[in-house]
Amino acid sequence: MANKALSIAVMSGKGGVGKTNLSLNLACGLHQAGYSALLMDCDLGLANLDVLLGIMPEGNLQHALMGDVPLKKILHPVEPRGFDVLPAASGVPELVDLSAEMQGELLQKLEPVFAAYDYVIMDLGAGISRTVQFFAAMAAMRLVIITPEPTSLTDSYAFMKVLHARHEMRDFKVVVNQASSAKEAQNAFDKLKGACKHFLHFEPEYLGHVRTDPKLPEAVCRQQPLMRYAPGSPAAQDMEKLAARLQKHRLNMLDWLAQRPVLQAPLL
């Protein structure tokens, strides 16, 4: 059967930019729009999606990798009919940098599970570890999360520079999170785009922004997605727009997606 799933690697050059919350709420928003979504915690050594959701999964990716539990057994349903979480382990340093052998084994186990969804959203760890590069290189779409802070712009540029140099990646989409306004978000993106164009000779694509919202920390404290806790809040409205843009991209990519697996092993 032809693949229909769009795999999205959600990543950032530094921590603290709201990447995990954005991943969670995009998955929630896509599900609310009628699409099936699997949210995978790819921060394999420092997992925290289970904490954000207030769940206590019986198994995680570590168990699947060690052969203790079939992968389907560790899927945790968040909402009925197609919004599931694939949890990772926390406090397991050997999972942070997967060996090539473990990467291949994990890919073999993931592919049949992924194919059942419309979206596979992979919340990557911050930084540029071997495991981060592994997931980023195999996804059909790469979503870089930045904030307007200079340190975020600098780290995100360095992050894309490494991925471009090592894997020839140049098709990045950018979301500006924690923005005070659309103008501030656009200015932040323009600075990053200018650096990429001048030094790396490619231009990332602007997907949109998410405003700073006091309802978000409230949702975190209540261990609920913002899209469910305060769907009318400014940030939730912004994330709903992002989800709609992702669906437009997916529809335009369906013919291309049908010719590749959900995760494509890099050629390099």
PyRosetta script that sets phi, psi and omega in degrees:
from pyrosetta import init, pose_from_sequence

init()
pose = pose_from_sequence("MANKALSIAVMSGKGGVGKTNLSLNLACGLHQAGYSALLMDCDLGLANLDVLLGIMPEGNLQHALMGDVPLKKILHPVEPRGFDVLPAASGVPELVDLSAEMQGELLQKLEPVFAAYDYVIMDLGAGISRTVQFFAAMAAMRLVIITPEPTSLTDSYAFMKVLHARHEMRDFKVVVNQASSAKEAQNAFDKLKGACKHFLHFEPEYLGHVRTDPKLPEAVCRQQPLMRYAPGSPAAQDMEKLAARLQKHRLNMLDWLAQRPVLQAPLL")
pose.set_psi(1, 138.0)
pose.set_omega(1, -177.9)
pose.set_phi(2, -66.0)
pose.set_psi(2, 141.0)
pose.set_omega(2, 179.3)
pose.set_phi(3, -69.6)
pose.set_psi(3, 138.8)
pose.set_omega(3, 176.4)
pose.set_phi(4, -122.5)
pose.set_psi(4, -5.0)
pose.set_omega(4, -173.0)
pose.set_phi(5, -83.2)
pose.set_psi(5, 132.2)
pose.set_omega(5, 173.5)
pose.set_phi(6, -97.1)
pose.set_psi(6, 116.1)
pose.set_omega(6, 177.6)
pose.set_phi(7, -91.4)
pose.set_psi(7, 130.1)
pose.set_omega(7, -176.1)
pose.set_phi(8, -125.2)
pose.set_psi(8, 119.0)
pose.set_omega(8, 174.8)
pose.set_phi(9, -90.6)
pose.set_psi(9, 114.9)
pose.set_omega(9, 179.0)
pose.set_phi(10, -98.5)
pose.set_psi(10, 120.0)
pose.set_omega(10, -169.3)
pose.set_phi(11, -145.8)
pose.set_psi(11, 168.5)
pose.set_omega(11, 179.7)
pose.set_phi(12, -154.8)
pose.set_psi(12, 156.2)
pose.set_omega(12, 178.6)
pose.set_phi(13, -75.9)
pose.set_psi(13, -25.5)
pose.set_omega(13, -179.2)
pose.set_phi(14, -139.1)
pose.set_psi(14, 163.3)
pose.set_omega(14, 176.9)
pose.set_phi(15, -79.9)
pose.set_psi(15, 169.6)
pose.set_omega(15, 175.0)
pose.set_phi(16, 82.4)
pose.set_psi(16, 11.6)
pose.set_omega(16, -178.8)
pose.set_phi(17, -97.5)
pose.set_psi(17, 0.7)
pose.set_omega(17, 178.1)
pose.set_phi(18, 87.0)
pose.set_psi(18, 22.5)
pose.set_omega(18, -175.3)
pose.set_phi(19, -62.2)
pose.set_psi(19, -44.3)
pose.set_omega(19, -177.1)
pose.set_phi(20, -68.4)
pose.set_psi(20, -41.9)
pose.set_omega(20, 176.8)
pose.set_phi(21, -62.1)
pose.set_psi(21, -39.4)
pose.set_omega(21, 179.4)
pose.set_phi(22, -66.1)
pose.set_psi(22, -42.9)
pose.set_omega(22, 178.1)
pose.set_phi(23, -58.9)
pose.set_psi(23, -47.2)
pose.set_omega(23, -178.8)
pose.set_phi(24, -60.9)
pose.set_psi(24, -46.5)
pose.set_omega(24, -175.8)
pose.set_phi(25, -74.6)
pose.set_psi(25, -29.3)
pose.set_omega(25, 173.0)
pose.set_phi(26, -65.6)
pose.set_psi(26, -43.2)
pose.set_omega(26, 177.4)
pose.set_phi(27, -61.5)
pose.set_psi(27, -42.1)
pose.set_omega(27, 179.3)
pose.set_phi(28, -65.0)
pose.set_psi(28, -44.2)
pose.set_omega(28, 179.8)
pose.set_phi(29, -63.8)
pose.set_psi(29, -39.9)
pose.set_omega(29, 178.4)
pose.set_phi(30, -66.2)
pose.set_psi(30, -39.2)
pose.set_omega(30, 177.3)
pose.set_phi(31, -64.5)
pose.set_psi(31, -42.3)
pose.set_omega(31, 178.7)
pose.set_phi(32, -64.0)
pose.set_psi(32, -26.5)
pose.set_omega(32, 177.9)
pose.set_phi(33, -83.6)
pose.set_psi(33, -1.4)
pose.set_omega(33, 174.7)
pose.set_phi(34, 103.8)
pose.set_psi(34, 12.5)
pose.set_omega(34, -178.4)
pose.set_phi(35, -111.4)
pose.set_psi(35, 147.4)
pose.set_omega(35, 178.2)
pose.set_phi(36, -82.7)
pose.set_psi(36, 140.2)
pose.set_omega(36, -176.1)
pose.set_phi(37, -141.4)
pose.set_psi(37, 135.5)
pose.set_omega(37, 172.1)
pose.set_phi(38, -111.1)
pose.set_psi(38, 124.2)
pose.set_omega(38, 178.6)
pose.set_phi(39, -103.8)
pose.set_psi(39, 115.8)
pose.set_omega(39, -176.0)
pose.set_phi(40, -108.9)
pose.set_psi(40, 125.7)
pose.set_omega(40, 176.3)
pose.set_phi(41, -81.1)
pose.set_psi(41, 103.9)
pose.set_omega(41, -177.8)
pose.set_phi(42, -99.1)
pose.set_psi(42, 7.9)
pose.set_omega(42, 170.7)
pose.set_phi(43, -85.2)
pose.set_psi(43, 77.1)
pose.set_omega(43, -161.9)
pose.set_phi(44, -64.9)
pose.set_psi(44, -25.5)
pose.set_omega(44, -178.6)
pose.set_phi(45, -100.6)
pose.set_psi(45, -17.6)
pose.set_omega(45, -177.1)
pose.set_phi(46, -133.7)
pose.set_psi(46, 57.3)
pose.set_omega(46, -174.8)
pose.set_phi(47, -68.7)
pose.set_psi(47, 144.7)
pose.set_omega(47, 176.9)
pose.set_phi(48, -147.7)
pose.set_psi(48, 6.2)
pose.set_omega(48, 177.2)
pose.set_phi(49, -62.3)
pose.set_psi(49, -36.5)
pose.set_omega(49, 179.5)
pose.set_phi(50, -62.5)
pose.set_psi(50, -35.0)
pose.set_omega(50, 178.6)
pose.set_phi(51, -68.3)
pose.set_psi(51, -44.0)
pose.set_omega(51, 179.6)
pose.set_phi(52, -61.3)
pose.set_psi(52, -29.9)
pose.set_omega(52, -177.7)
pose.set_phi(53, -96.3)
pose.set_psi(53, -8.8)
pose.set_omega(53, -178.7)
pose.set_phi(54, 66.9)
pose.set_psi(54, 34.4)
pose.set_omega(54, -179.4)
pose.set_phi(55, -111.7)
pose.set_psi(55, 158.1)
pose.set_omega(55, 177.0)
pose.set_phi(56, -126.8)
pose.set_psi(56, 80.6)
pose.set_omega(56, -177.4)
pose.set_phi(57, -63.1)
pose.set_psi(57, 146.2)
pose.set_omega(57, -179.0)
pose.set_phi(58, -75.8)
pose.set_psi(58, -27.1)
pose.set_omega(58, 179.7)
pose.set_phi(59, -139.1)
pose.set_psi(59, 169.6)
pose.set_omega(59, 178.0)
pose.set_phi(60, -147.6)
pose.set_psi(60, -177.0)
pose.set_omega(60, -175.7)
pose.set_phi(61, -60.4)
pose.set_psi(61, -29.8)
pose.set_omega(61, 178.0)
pose.set_phi(62, -60.0)
pose.set_psi(62, -42.8)
pose.set_omega(62, 179.6)
pose.set_phi(63, -64.7)
pose.set_psi(63, -39.7)
pose.set_omega(63, 179.7)
pose.set_phi(64, -67.2)
pose.set_psi(64, -40.5)
pose.set_omega(64, 179.9)
pose.set_phi(65, -66.3)
pose.set_psi(65, -35.5)
pose.set_omega(65, -179.9)
pose.set_phi(66, -80.8)
pose.set_psi(66, -3.0)
pose.set_omega(66, 176.7)
pose.set_phi(67, 84.0)
pose.set_psi(67, 9.2)
pose.set_omega(67, -177.2)
pose.set_phi(68, -76.3)
pose.set_psi(68, -36.1)
pose.set_omega(68, -171.8)
pose.set_phi(69, -136.8)
pose.set_psi(69, 136.1)
pose.set_omega(69, 173.0)
pose.set_phi(70, -61.2)
pose.set_psi(70, 146.1)
pose.set_omega(70, -175.0)
pose.set_phi(71, -58.0)
pose.set_psi(71, -39.7)
pose.set_omega(71, -178.6)
pose.set_phi(72, -62.2)
pose.set_psi(72, -26.0)
pose.set_omega(72, -177.9)
pose.set_phi(73, -72.6)
pose.set_psi(73, -20.1)
pose.set_omega(73, -176.9)
pose.set_phi(74, -101.0)
pose.set_psi(74, 2.2)
pose.set_omega(74, 173.7)
pose.set_phi(75, -66.7)
pose.set_psi(75, 132.2)
pose.set_omega(75, -179.0)
pose.set_phi(76, -112.7)
pose.set_psi(76, 114.4)
pose.set_omega(76, 178.7)
pose.set_phi(77, -70.8)
pose.set_psi(77, 126.7)
pose.set_omega(77, 176.4)
pose.set_phi(78, -93.5)
pose.set_psi(78, -41.6)
pose.set_omega(78, 175.8)
pose.set_phi(79, -132.7)
pose.set_psi(79, 151.0)
pose.set_omega(79, 177.0)
pose.set_phi(80, -65.8)
pose.set_psi(80, 154.4)
pose.set_omega(80, 175.6)
pose.set_phi(81, 62.0)
pose.set_psi(81, 51.4)
pose.set_omega(81, 162.3)
pose.set_phi(82, 102.9)
pose.set_psi(82, 30.9)
pose.set_omega(82, 165.6)
pose.set_phi(83, -128.2)
pose.set_psi(83, 99.8)
pose.set_omega(83, -173.6)
pose.set_phi(84, -121.2)
pose.set_psi(84, 156.1)
pose.set_omega(84, 176.3)
pose.set_phi(85, -117.7)
pose.set_psi(85, 136.8)
pose.set_omega(85, 172.3)
pose.set_phi(86, -106.9)
pose.set_psi(86, 99.8)
pose.set_omega(86, -172.8)
pose.set_phi(87, -77.1)
pose.set_psi(87, 155.3)
pose.set_omega(87, 176.0)
pose.set_phi(88, -113.6)
pose.set_psi(88, 175.9)
pose.set_omega(88, -180.0)
pose.set_phi(89, -89.4)
pose.set_psi(89, 159.2)
pose.set_omega(89, 176.7)
pose.set_phi(90, -124.1)
pose.set_psi(90, 141.1)
pose.set_omega(90, 179.9)
pose.set_phi(91, 74.2)
pose.set_psi(91, 29.5)
pose.set_omega(91, 178.3)
pose.set_phi(92, -121.3)
pose.set_psi(92, 87.5)
pose.set_omega(92, -171.9)
pose.set_phi(93, -61.1)
pose.set_psi(93, -27.8)
pose.set_omega(93, -178.0)
pose.set_phi(94, -69.1)
pose.set_psi(94, -13.8)
pose.set_omega(94, 178.1)
pose.set_phi(95, -86.6)
pose.set_psi(95, -12.7)
pose.set_omega(95, -177.1)
pose.set_phi(96, -65.9)
pose.set_psi(96, -40.6)
pose.set_omega(96, 179.0)
pose.set_phi(97, -118.8)
pose.set_psi(97, 86.3)
pose.set_omega(97, -179.0)
pose.set_phi(98, -67.3)
pose.set_psi(98, 138.5)
pose.set_omega(98, 174.4)
pose.set_phi(99, -69.6)
pose.set_psi(99, 164.2)
pose.set_omega(99, 179.0)
pose.set_phi(100, -60.0)
pose.set_psi(100, -37.2)
pose.set_omega(100, 179.3)
pose.set_phi(101, -64.4)
pose.set_psi(101, -44.7)
pose.set_omega(101, 179.9)
pose.set_phi(102, -69.0)
pose.set_psi(102, -34.3)
pose.set_omega(102, 176.7)
pose.set_phi(103, -60.8)
pose.set_psi(103, -46.8)
pose.set_omega(103, 179.6)
pose.set_phi(104, -62.8)
pose.set_psi(104, -41.1)
pose.set_omega(104, 179.5)
pose.set_phi(105, -65.0)
pose.set_psi(105, -41.8)
pose.set_omega(105, 179.5)
pose.set_phi(106, -65.3)
pose.set_psi(106, -43.6)
pose.set_omega(106, 179.1)
pose.set_phi(107, -59.1)
pose.set_psi(107, -42.5)
pose.set_omega(107, -179.9)
pose.set_phi(108, -61.5)
pose.set_psi(108, -36.7)
pose.set_omega(108, -178.5)
pose.set_phi(109, -80.3)
pose.set_psi(109, -30.9)
pose.set_omega(109, -175.1)
pose.set_phi(110, -75.5)
pose.set_psi(110, -40.9)
pose.set_omega(110, -168.8)
pose.set_phi(111, -54.4)
pose.set_psi(111, -48.1)
pose.set_omega(111, -179.3)
pose.set_phi(112, -64.4)
pose.set_psi(112, -31.2)
pose.set_omega(112, 178.8)
pose.set_phi(113, -72.5)
pose.set_psi(113, -44.2)
pose.set_omega(113, -177.0)
pose.set_phi(114, -61.1)
pose.set_psi(114, -35.9)
pose.set_omega(114, -171.3)
pose.set_phi(115, -62.9)
pose.set_psi(115, -14.2)
pose.set_omega(115, -177.5)
pose.set_phi(116, -82.5)
pose.set_psi(116, -5.2)
pose.set_omega(116, -172.0)
pose.set_phi(117, -112.9)
pose.set_psi(117, 161.4)
pose.set_omega(117, 171.4)
pose.set_phi(118, -80.4)
pose.set_psi(118, -36.4)
pose.set_omega(118, -178.7)
pose.set_phi(119, -132.2)
pose.set_psi(119, 139.2)
pose.set_omega(119, 169.4)
pose.set_phi(120, -121.6)
pose.set_psi(120, 109.9)
pose.set_omega(120, -176.9)
pose.set_phi(121, -104.7)
pose.set_psi(121, 118.3)
pose.set_omega(121, -175.3)
pose.set_phi(122, -107.3)
pose.set_psi(122, 112.9)
pose.set_omega(122, 179.2)
pose.set_phi(123, -86.4)
pose.set_psi(123, 100.8)
pose.set_omega(123, -176.1)
pose.set_phi(124, -82.5)
pose.set_psi(124, 155.5)
pose.set_omega(124, 172.4)
pose.set_phi(125, -68.3)
pose.set_psi(125, 158.4)
pose.set_omega(125, 177.2)
pose.set_phi(126, -72.7)
pose.set_psi(126, 155.9)
pose.set_omega(126, 176.9)
pose.set_phi(127, 92.9)
pose.set_psi(127, -162.6)
pose.set_omega(127, -167.4)
pose.set_phi(128, -131.9)
pose.set_psi(128, 39.2)
pose.set_omega(128, 178.9)
pose.set_phi(129, -64.3)
pose.set_psi(129, 167.9)
pose.set_omega(129, 179.3)
pose.set_phi(130, -60.7)
pose.set_psi(130, -38.0)
pose.set_omega(130, -179.9)
pose.set_phi(131, -68.6)
pose.set_psi(131, -39.3)
pose.set_omega(131, 176.2)
pose.set_phi(132, -60.5)
pose.set_psi(132, -45.9)
pose.set_omega(132, 178.9)
pose.set_phi(133, -62.3)
pose.set_psi(133, -38.9)
pose.set_omega(133, 180.0)
pose.set_phi(134, -58.0)
pose.set_psi(134, -51.6)
pose.set_omega(134, -179.2)
pose.set_phi(135, -70.9)
pose.set_psi(135, -39.4)
pose.set_omega(135, -179.4)
pose.set_phi(136, -62.4)
pose.set_psi(136, -40.4)
pose.set_omega(136, -177.1)
pose.set_phi(137, -70.0)
pose.set_psi(137, -27.1)
pose.set_omega(137, -174.0)
pose.set_phi(138, -93.2)
pose.set_psi(138, -16.3)
pose.set_omega(138, -177.2)
pose.set_phi(139, -71.8)
pose.set_psi(139, 154.0)
pose.set_omega(139, 176.0)
pose.set_phi(140, -76.6)
pose.set_psi(140, -24.6)
pose.set_omega(140, -179.5)
pose.set_phi(141, -140.1)
pose.set_psi(141, 141.2)
pose.set_omega(141, 178.9)
pose.set_phi(142, -118.2)
pose.set_psi(142, 120.4)
pose.set_omega(142, -177.1)
pose.set_phi(143, -112.2)
pose.set_psi(143, 113.7)
pose.set_omega(143, -178.9)
pose.set_phi(144, -98.6)
pose.set_psi(144, 124.5)
pose.set_omega(144, -179.2)
pose.set_phi(145, -99.9)
pose.set_psi(145, 125.8)
pose.set_omega(145, 177.8)
pose.set_phi(146, -127.4)
pose.set_psi(146, 165.4)
pose.set_omega(146, 168.2)
pose.set_phi(147, -119.4)
pose.set_psi(147, 169.0)
pose.set_omega(147, -179.8)
pose.set_phi(148, -69.7)
pose.set_psi(148, -5.1)
pose.set_omega(148, -178.5)
pose.set_phi(149, -67.0)
pose.set_psi(149, 140.4)
pose.set_omega(149, 178.7)
pose.set_phi(150, -55.8)
pose.set_psi(150, -37.9)
pose.set_omega(150, -179.5)
pose.set_phi(151, -64.7)
pose.set_psi(151, -35.9)
pose.set_omega(151, 178.2)
pose.set_phi(152, -66.7)
pose.set_psi(152, -42.0)
pose.set_omega(152, 178.9)
pose.set_phi(153, -63.3)
pose.set_psi(153, -44.1)
pose.set_omega(153, -179.2)
pose.set_phi(154, -63.4)
pose.set_psi(154, -46.4)
pose.set_omega(154, -178.5)
pose.set_phi(155, -67.9)
pose.set_psi(155, -37.4)
pose.set_omega(155, 179.4)
pose.set_phi(156, -67.5)
pose.set_psi(156, -39.3)
pose.set_omega(156, 176.0)
pose.set_phi(157, -61.7)
pose.set_psi(157, -46.5)
pose.set_omega(157, 179.4)
pose.set_phi(158, -61.9)
pose.set_psi(158, -38.8)
pose.set_omega(158, 179.4)
pose.set_phi(159, -61.5)
pose.set_psi(159, -49.1)
pose.set_omega(159, 179.3)
pose.set_phi(160, -67.2)
pose.set_psi(160, -33.3)
pose.set_omega(160, 178.2)
pose.set_phi(161, -61.9)
pose.set_psi(161, -43.2)
pose.set_omega(161, 179.5)
pose.set_phi(162, -65.7)
pose.set_psi(162, -46.1)
pose.set_omega(162, -179.8)
pose.set_phi(163, -64.3)
pose.set_psi(163, -34.6)
pose.set_omega(163, 177.5)
pose.set_phi(164, -68.5)
pose.set_psi(164, -43.0)
pose.set_omega(164, -177.7)
pose.set_phi(165, -69.3)
pose.set_psi(165, -39.7)
pose.set_omega(165, -174.2)
pose.set_phi(166, -88.6)
pose.set_psi(166, -29.4)
pose.set_omega(166, -173.8)
pose.set_phi(167, -129.1)
pose.set_psi(167, 6.1)
pose.set_omega(167, -179.9)
pose.set_phi(168, 58.2)
pose.set_psi(168, 30.3)
pose.set_omega(168, 177.5)
pose.set_phi(169, -78.1)
pose.set_psi(169, 138.1)
pose.set_omega(169, 177.4)
pose.set_phi(170, -145.5)
pose.set_psi(170, -2.3)
pose.set_omega(170, -176.3)
pose.set_phi(171, -101.3)
pose.set_psi(171, 71.9)
pose.set_omega(171, 179.3)
pose.set_phi(172, -100.7)
pose.set_psi(172, 140.4)
pose.set_omega(172, 170.4)
pose.set_phi(173, -110.5)
pose.set_psi(173, 143.5)
pose.set_omega(173, -172.0)
pose.set_phi(174, -121.4)
pose.set_psi(174, 135.2)
pose.set_omega(174, 170.4)
pose.set_phi(175, -118.7)
pose.set_psi(175, 129.6)
pose.set_omega(175, 176.3)
pose.set_phi(176, -94.9)
pose.set_psi(176, 115.4)
pose.set_omega(176, -178.1)
pose.set_phi(177, -100.8)
pose.set_psi(177, 161.0)
pose.set_omega(177, 175.8)
pose.set_phi(178, 56.7)
pose.set_psi(178, 41.9)
pose.set_omega(178, 179.9)
pose.set_phi(179, -93.9)
pose.set_psi(179, 144.3)
pose.set_omega(179, 178.2)
pose.set_phi(180, -79.8)
pose.set_psi(180, -23.0)
pose.set_omega(180, -178.8)
pose.set_phi(181, -160.6)
pose.set_psi(181, 167.1)
pose.set_omega(181, 176.4)
pose.set_phi(182, -63.3)
pose.set_psi(182, -35.9)
pose.set_omega(182, 180.0)
pose.set_phi(183, -65.4)
pose.set_psi(183, -44.4)
pose.set_omega(183, 178.5)
pose.set_phi(184, -62.3)
pose.set_psi(184, -41.3)
pose.set_omega(184, 179.1)
pose.set_phi(185, -62.4)
pose.set_psi(185, -45.2)
pose.set_omega(185, -179.4)
pose.set_phi(186, -63.5)
pose.set_psi(186, -40.4)
pose.set_omega(186, 178.5)
pose.set_phi(187, -62.3)
pose.set_psi(187, -41.9)
pose.set_omega(187, 179.1)
pose.set_phi(188, -63.1)
pose.set_psi(188, -46.0)
pose.set_omega(188, 179.4)
pose.set_phi(189, -62.7)
pose.set_psi(189, -41.7)
pose.set_omega(189, -177.9)
pose.set_phi(190, -60.7)
pose.set_psi(190, -37.2)
pose.set_omega(190, 177.5)
pose.set_phi(191, -64.7)
pose.set_psi(191, -44.5)
pose.set_omega(191, 178.7)
pose.set_phi(192, -65.7)
pose.set_psi(192, -44.3)
pose.set_omega(192, 179.0)
pose.set_phi(193, -60.2)
pose.set_psi(193, -41.9)
pose.set_omega(193, -179.6)
pose.set_phi(194, -62.6)
pose.set_psi(194, -41.8)
pose.set_omega(194, 179.1)
pose.set_phi(195, -65.7)
pose.set_psi(195, -42.0)
pose.set_omega(195, 179.6)
pose.set_phi(196, -64.7)
pose.set_psi(196, -42.1)
pose.set_omega(196, -179.3)
pose.set_phi(197, -64.8)
pose.set_psi(197, -42.5)
pose.set_omega(197, -175.2)
pose.set_phi(198, -73.0)
pose.set_psi(198, -44.4)
pose.set_omega(198, -172.3)
pose.set_phi(199, -99.6)
pose.set_psi(199, -31.1)
pose.set_omega(199, -175.1)
pose.set_phi(200, -108.2)
pose.set_psi(200, -11.5)
pose.set_omega(200, 175.8)
pose.set_phi(201, 64.6)
pose.set_psi(201, 35.3)
pose.set_omega(201, 167.4)
pose.set_phi(202, -147.3)
pose.set_psi(202, 162.3)
pose.set_omega(202, -178.6)
pose.set_phi(203, -123.5)
pose.set_psi(203, 121.7)
pose.set_omega(203, 174.1)
pose.set_phi(204, -67.7)
pose.set_psi(204, 162.0)
pose.set_omega(204, -179.3)
pose.set_phi(205, -103.0)
pose.set_psi(205, 137.3)
pose.set_omega(205, 179.6)
pose.set_phi(206, -85.0)
pose.set_psi(206, 117.3)
pose.set_omega(206, 179.3)
pose.set_phi(207, -92.2)
pose.set_psi(207, -28.7)
pose.set_omega(207, 179.3)
pose.set_phi(208, 149.1)
pose.set_psi(208, -169.6)
pose.set_omega(208, -177.0)
pose.set_phi(209, -137.5)
pose.set_psi(209, 163.2)
pose.set_omega(209, 174.5)
pose.set_phi(210, -129.1)
pose.set_psi(210, 126.7)
pose.set_omega(210, -177.4)
pose.set_phi(211, -76.5)
pose.set_psi(211, 152.5)
pose.set_omega(211, 170.8)
pose.set_phi(212, -61.7)
pose.set_psi(212, 135.9)
pose.set_omega(212, -171.9)
pose.set_phi(213, -146.3)
pose.set_psi(213, 122.1)
pose.set_omega(213, 180.0)
pose.set_phi(214, -64.7)
pose.set_psi(214, -17.7)
pose.set_omega(214, 178.0)
pose.set_phi(215, -71.6)
pose.set_psi(215, -22.6)
pose.set_omega(215, -177.9)
pose.set_phi(216, -65.1)
pose.set_psi(216, -51.7)
pose.set_omega(216, 177.0)
pose.set_phi(217, -61.4)
pose.set_psi(217, -28.6)
pose.set_omega(217, 175.1)
pose.set_phi(218, -64.4)
pose.set_psi(218, -43.8)
pose.set_omega(218, 179.3)
pose.set_phi(219, -63.3)
pose.set_psi(219, -39.5)
pose.set_omega(219, 179.0)
pose.set_phi(220, -62.3)
pose.set_psi(220, -44.4)
pose.set_omega(220, -179.7)
pose.set_phi(221, -63.5)
pose.set_psi(221, -31.2)
pose.set_omega(221, 179.3)
pose.set_phi(222, -91.5)
pose.set_psi(222, 2.8)
pose.set_omega(222, 176.8)
pose.set_phi(223, 54.8)
pose.set_psi(223, 48.7)
pose.set_omega(223, 176.6)
pose.set_phi(224, -132.9)
pose.set_psi(224, 150.2)
pose.set_omega(224, 171.3)
pose.set_phi(225, -63.1)
pose.set_psi(225, 142.1)
pose.set_omega(225, 177.9)
pose.set_phi(226, -58.5)
pose.set_psi(226, -36.0)
pose.set_omega(226, -178.8)
pose.set_phi(227, -61.0)
pose.set_psi(227, -25.1)
pose.set_omega(227, 178.6)
pose.set_phi(228, -95.2)
pose.set_psi(228, -38.8)
pose.set_omega(228, -175.3)
pose.set_phi(229, -73.6)
pose.set_psi(229, -44.2)
pose.set_omega(229, -178.1)
pose.set_phi(230, -142.6)
pose.set_psi(230, 71.1)
pose.set_omega(230, -173.7)
pose.set_phi(231, -62.7)
pose.set_psi(231, -20.1)
pose.set_omega(231, 179.6)
pose.set_phi(232, -93.8)
pose.set_psi(232, 1.7)
pose.set_omega(232, -177.9)
pose.set_phi(233, -71.0)
pose.set_psi(233, 158.4)
pose.set_omega(233, -177.5)
pose.set_phi(234, -56.1)
pose.set_psi(234, -46.0)
pose.set_omega(234, -178.5)
pose.set_phi(235, -66.0)
pose.set_psi(235, -38.4)
pose.set_omega(235, 178.4)
pose.set_phi(236, -64.4)
pose.set_psi(236, -39.2)
pose.set_omega(236, 176.6)
pose.set_phi(237, -63.2)
pose.set_psi(237, -40.5)
pose.set_omega(237, 178.8)
pose.set_phi(238, -64.9)
pose.set_psi(238, -41.2)
pose.set_omega(238, -179.3)
pose.set_phi(239, -70.3)
pose.set_psi(239, -30.5)
pose.set_omega(239, 174.4)
pose.set_phi(240, -64.0)
pose.set_psi(240, -40.1)
pose.set_omega(240, 177.1)
pose.set_phi(241, -64.9)
pose.set_psi(241, -40.8)
pose.set_omega(241, 177.9)
pose.set_phi(242, -62.0)
pose.set_psi(242, -41.8)
pose.set_omega(242, 179.3)
pose.set_phi(243, -62.1)
pose.set_psi(243, -40.3)
pose.set_omega(243, 178.5)
pose.set_phi(244, -64.8)
pose.set_psi(244, -38.0)
pose.set_omega(244, 177.8)
pose.set_phi(245, -67.2)
pose.set_psi(245, -37.7)
pose.set_omega(245, 177.1)
pose.set_phi(246, -62.6)
pose.set_psi(246, -39.2)
pose.set_omega(246, 178.9)
pose.set_phi(247, -65.5)
pose.set_psi(247, -37.8)
pose.set_omega(247, 176.0)
pose.set_phi(248, -61.5)
pose.set_psi(248, -43.7)
pose.set_omega(248, 177.7)
pose.set_phi(249, -61.6)
pose.set_psi(249, -44.4)
pose.set_omega(249, -177.8)
pose.set_phi(250, -62.0)
pose.set_psi(250, -42.7)
pose.set_omega(250, 179.5)
pose.set_phi(251, -61.1)
pose.set_psi(251, -39.1)
pose.set_omega(251, 179.0)
pose.set_phi(252, -71.1)
pose.set_psi(252, -19.8)
pose.set_omega(252, -175.5)
pose.set_phi(253, -100.5)
pose.set_psi(253, -1.1)
pose.set_omega(253, -170.6)
pose.set_phi(254, -57.3)
pose.set_psi(254, -42.3)
pose.set_omega(254, 179.9)
pose.set_phi(255, -63.5)
pose.set_psi(255, -40.5)
pose.set_omega(255, 178.6)
pose.set_phi(256, -68.9)
pose.set_psi(256, -42.4)
pose.set_omega(256, 179.7)
pose.set_phi(257, -61.8)
pose.set_psi(257, -35.1)
pose.set_omega(257, -177.7)
pose.set_phi(258, -63.9)
pose.set_psi(258, -20.3)
pose.set_omega(258, -176.9)
pose.set_phi(259, -96.7)
pose.set_psi(259, 4.7)
pose.set_omega(259, -177.0)
pose.set_phi(260, -138.1)
pose.set_psi(260, 158.1)
pose.set_omega(260, 172.3)
pose.set_phi(261, -70.0)
pose.set_psi(261, 169.7)
pose.set_omega(261, 179.9)
pose.set_phi(262, -61.0)
pose.set_psi(262, -43.4)
pose.set_omega(262, 173.4)
pose.set_phi(263, -114.5)
pose.set_psi(263, 123.5)
pose.set_omega(263, -177.1)
pose.set_phi(264, -102.4)
pose.set_psi(264, 115.4)
pose.set_omega(264, 178.1)
pose.set_phi(265, -59.1)
pose.set_psi(265, 131.9)
pose.set_omega(265, -177.7)
pose.set_phi(266, -65.6)
pose.set_psi(266, 150.4)
pose.set_omega(266, -179.5)
pose.set_phi(267, -78.0)
pose.set_psi(267, -26.4)
pose.set_omega(267, -174.8)
pose.set_phi(268, -80.8)
pose.dump_pdb("model.pdb")
